[in-house]
Amino acid sequence: MMKVMMIAGATLAMVTVAGAADLPHPQPVYQQAPLGKAPIGKAPIGKNPVGKAPVSARY
């Protein structure tokens, strides 16, 4: 009798978990990327010659 109760309990637990997995989840809200704004804190893109690193001061 104890084995039957344990199997029934395990089956009920698995059915509960499987049912909870089918519930809908909230999706992230889509945010449109800002257009026409320069990235803040970044160096301007395309201002240096191709293949050249920016010149830094050497002490």
C-alpha positions as CSV (number, residue, x, y, z in Angstrom):
1,M,0.0,0.0,0.0
2,M,2.9,2.4,0.8
3,K,4.4,1.9,-2.6
4,V,1.1,2.8,-4.3
5,M,0.9,6.0,-2.3
6,M,4.4,7.0,-3.1
7,I,3.9,6.3,-6.8
8,A,0.6,8.3,-6.8
9,G,2.3,11.2,-5.0
10,A,5.2,11.2,-7.4
11,T,2.8,11.1,-10.4
12,L,0.8,14.0,-9.0
13,A,4.0,16.0,-8.4
14,M,5.1,15.4,-12.0
15,V,1.7,16.4,-13.4
16,T,1.7,19.6,-11.4
17,V,5.1,20.6,-12.6
18,A,4.2,19.8,-16.2
19,G,1.1,21.9,-15.9
20,A,2.9,24.8,-14.5
21,A,5.4,24.7,-17.4
22,D,2.6,25.3,-19.8
23,L,1.5,28.6,-18.2
24,P,2.3,31.7,-20.3
25,H,5.3,33.8,-19.2
26,P,5.5,37.6,-19.5
27,Q,7.6,38.6,-22.5
28,P,10.1,41.5,-22.5
29,V,8.7,44.8,-23.8
30,Y,10.2,45.8,-27.2
31,Q,11.9,49.2,-27.2
32,Q,12.8,50.8,-30.5
33,A,16.4,51.8,-30.9
34,P,17.0,55.5,-30.9
35,L,17.8,56.8,-34.4
36,G,20.1,59.7,-35.2
37,K,21.8,59.9,-31.9
38,A,25.5,59.4,-31.4
39,P,26.6,56.8,-28.8
40,I,27.5,58.5,-25.5
41,G,31.0,57.9,-24.3
42,K,32.2,56.4,-27.5
43,A,34.8,57.7,-30.0
44,P,33.4,59.0,-33.2
45,I,33.2,56.2,-35.8
46,G,34.8,56.8,-39.2
47,K,37.0,59.8,-38.2
48,N,40.3,58.0,-38.2
49,P,42.0,56.6,-41.3
50,V,41.3,52.9,-41.9
51,G,43.8,50.6,-40.2
52,K,45.2,53.4,-38.0
53,A,44.9,53.5,-34.3
54,P,44.1,56.9,-32.6
55,V,47.2,58.8,-31.6
56,S,47.7,59.0,-27.9
57,A,50.1,61.3,-25.9
58,R,53.3,59.6,-24.8
59,Y,55.2,60.8,-21.7
